[in-house]
Amino acid sequence: MYKFGRNYELSIGVDVVDRSATNTITIALPFTIEFDITRNVLTSANVCQIKIFNLNEKTRNKIRFNFFNTGEYRPIILKAGYGSGVLPVIFTGNISQAWSVRDGVNFVTTIECYDGGWAFATSKARAQFEAGTITKQQIESLAETMSQYNVSKGAIGDYPNVSTRAASYSGNTMEIINQLSGNGAYIDNGSVHCLGNSECTEGGIALIDASSGLLGTPVLERTLLTFDMLFEPGVIVGQKIKLESLTNSSVNSSSMDSSGKTINGDYKVISIKHRGTISSSICGDAVTSLGMFFGTSELTVFGQNE
């Protein structure tokens, strides 16, 4: 796989009247950006910081956003990848604050944002379910109400328990979903997913090896397997991937855990960190760091329509 010609497209909501009427600024090359994105399956909002260099004063002023404007929803979407084709979305969410400063000869605009932050903070639900309702159906019903907070229903795993009596819920929607799922819910790229440890979503890349940009040797610490690779925009939190490391093959004893199991195999991605620079004028690295839970036996894949 060739990874040349990094490219991006950044869309920023400005002049917001309400969540259905937002003007958008689109920024792309030749403007240089730096990005630092953290996405995971934890029950908290994913975060992103983006720095844009040398925008004009009018654009900088439109992007500026005060942290205390908590009642205003400011959407942001960052697409990035390689070449001039369709670029994958590597972050979508809402702006928490944005400002610009002069740094030497450059004007630097910094944007901090959350994925699903608006939903985590403001989502409210009132729901009643009859006795005999399967837990998965309750979760799906609650997840569908998140659309009013700019979050769609994602992959919902197998929650087969059946309520023996009628249930009524009122409060923060994400807190209720986590209560029902045993803290298995998370928001990634604008979709709420709810999965157990051995349940996965469909992903954008199936195999990670030297040809797809694996860098160095994967490191196993207790039950967490981590490694770096060349910037990979197709990987998705919660997806199933197959890892094939030449330095962690079954013939290399250093690749084994204490029970003699090879590190190569199928995993669920539990964390993604994208960081780097995309520019047409300066050199810079772009790296994706992945974390996987080591020890899950058989993985079951759930699509968003299941």
N, C-alpha and C positions, 0 to 999 in steps of 0.2 A: 504494500500500500504506500503510495507516494503522498507525502504531506508537505506540499509547497504552496506558496501563494495564500497566506492567511488573509482572511477577509472578515468583515463584520458589518452589521447594520444595527444601529441603536435608535429605538423609537421612544420618545419621552412625551408624556402628556403635560400640556401647559394650558393656562387660561381656563381652568376647570370651572364649568357651571354646575354640572352634576355628573354622576358616573356614566351617564349615557350621552353626554355632550362635552367632549374633550377635544381640543385642538392638539395636534401632534407635530413635534419637531423630529425630523429624521436626520441622523448624523452618520456619516460613513467615511471611508478613505477619500481624500488624503489626510484627514484629521487622525492624529495618533491617539490611541487609547491604551490605558493599562487597566487590567481587571483582576479582581480577587473575589472568587465566588466559593461559598461553602454550602453544599447541599447534603442532607442526610435523612435518615429515617427516624430521627428523634422527634419528640412531641413539642417542638418549638419551631419558629419560623426560620427558614433558610435565609442567609444574608449575602449581600453583594456590595462591593465598593468598586466604583468605576471612576477613573480619572481621564478627562478629555483635555487635550492641549490646544490652546490658541483659538478658541471660538471668538467670534466678534462680540462686542459689548452688548448688543441688543439680544443675542441668543443667550449669553451668560445671565443677563437679567431675567429673562423668561424662565430659565431653568431654576434659578435661586428659590429655595424652599426652606421655610423655618420649621425647626423640629417641633415647635409648639402648635403648629397648625394641624392638630390631630384629627379635626373634623373634615379635612379636605383629602380626597383620594387622588393621588397622582400616579397613574400607571406608567410602567417602564418595561420594555422588552429588549433584550439583547440577543441578537442572532450572530453566530460566528461559525467559521469553518474554513474551508479551503476552496479557492477558485471563485468563479463568477456565477455558479449555479445557485439553486435554492439552499439557503443556509439554515442549519438547525437552530432552534431556540435553546440557548444555554441558561437563560434566566428570564423569568417574568415575575413581576410583583408590583409593589408600590413604593414610592420614594418616602423615606423618613426625614431626610434633610439633604440639602444641596447648597454649595457655596463655591465661590471663585476667589482665588488669590493670585497675586503676581509673584513668581518665583524666578528671579533673575530676569532673563529676556522672555520668559514664557508666562502666559496666563493659564492657570491650571484650574479646571472646574472639577470638583469632587462631588460625586453623588453616592449616598448611602441608601440602601433599600432592603426591603424584606419581601420574601416570597410567601404570600398568604398572610402577611402581617395584619392587614386590614381585617381579615376573617378571624384570626386568632383573637384580636382585640375587641371586635364589635359584633361578631355573629351571635344571634339570639334565636332560640328555638322554643316552640311550644308544640309538643307532640303527644298523642295518645295512641296506644296500641292495645288491641284486644288480646285476651288470654289465648295462648297457642301460637302467637306470632314468633317466627324464627328470628333469632338475633340478627342474622345477616340482613333480613328484610327491614328491620328497624334501622340498622346502620345505613343501608342504601337509601331509605326514605329521608333520613336526616342529611345525608351527603347531598342529595338532590336539592335541598333547600339552600345550599351554600352558593348557588348560582347568583343570588342577589348580592353576594359579597365578592363577586368576580372569581369564584372558585367552582370548577366543575367536578362532577363525580368521576373518580378514577377507578382503579382496580380494587375490588372488595373480595377478600379471601373467604374461606369457609368458616362460618360461625354458626354451627348447627343447633346450638341450644334453643330450646323452646320455652317461652315464658309460661309459667303455670297460672298466672293471673294477669289481669290488665295492668298496663304500665303507663305512667304519665311522667313527662319530662318537661322541665322549664329551666332555661339558663343558657350559658354559652354553648354553642353547638359543638365546637371541638372538644370541650370538656366532657360533654355527654357522650360523644362518639368514642372517646378514649375510655370512658367508664365502661361502655358496652364491649369494647374490643380488648380490654386489658392493656391499654396504652399501646395499641398497634397502629394508631392513625398518624399520618403525617401529610403535609402539603408539599408537593414538588411541582414546579413549573405550572402553577395555577390549577392543579388537580389534587383532590383529597383522596389518598389511598389508605387502605386499612388491611394490613397483612400480618400473618404470623411469621415466626422465624424461618420456617421452611417454605414460605409462600413468596412468589416473585411476580413482577410485572413483565410484560413484553418489552424487549430492549431494542436499541438501535444498532448495537454491535454485538455479535455472538461470540467472537474469538479474540483473545488478547495474547499475542506472542510477539516475537521480534519483528515480524513483517508489519504488524499493526502499530509498532512504536514502543514496545516495552523497553524500559530503561533500567539497567542494573538487575539486581536480584531481589525478588520479593522477600520481605522480612516478616517472620512469624513471631509475634509476641503474645504469649498465652493463647487466647482464642481470636486474636485479630491479625489478619494477614493484610499487609500494606505494600504498595509499590507505586512507582512513578512511570508515566509513559508520555510520549509526545502528545501535545494537546489533542484530545479526542472529544469532539462535541457531541458525538452520537450516543455516548454512554448515559444511562438513565438510573437514577436512584431506585433501588428495589428490584432491578432487573437481574436476570440470570446470565452469567457469562462463563465461558470456558477459558481457563488459564493454562497456557503451555509455555513454561520457562525452560530454556536450554540448560540453565545452571541449576534448575530444580527438577530434574528428571528422576525417574525411579532408579537409575543406575548411579546416582550421586547421593551418598549417604547423608551429606550435609543438607539435603532437601527434605529429609524425613523428620517427622515429629517423633516423640519418644516411643510411640507405638509402632513405628516403622511405616506410617502412611505417607505416601508422596504428597507434596504440596500441590502439584498439578491436578487440575480437575474442575468441577463445576462449583460455582459460588453465587451467592446473592450479594450484590453491591449494596453496602449500607452507608457509604459516605463517598462523596466526590468533592474534590477541591480543584477548581480551575484557576490558574494564575498566569499572568504573562502580559505581553505587549503585542499589539497589532498596529503596524505602521508601514507606510510606504517610503519613509525617509530615514528611519533609524533601525538598527538591528536590535533584536530582543528575543528572549526565550518565551515559550508558551508551553506549560506543563500541566498535565492532569494527574492528580494523586488519588488513588482509589483505596478504599478500605473494605474488606470482606470479612464476614464471620466465618471462622474456621471451625468446622465440626458439624455443620448441618448435613444430614445424610441425604435424603432424596428431596429434591425441590419440585414444587408444583407451580406452574405458571398460570396466572389469571389475567385475562384481558379486561379492558375497561367496560366491556359490554356483558360480562358474566355476572 
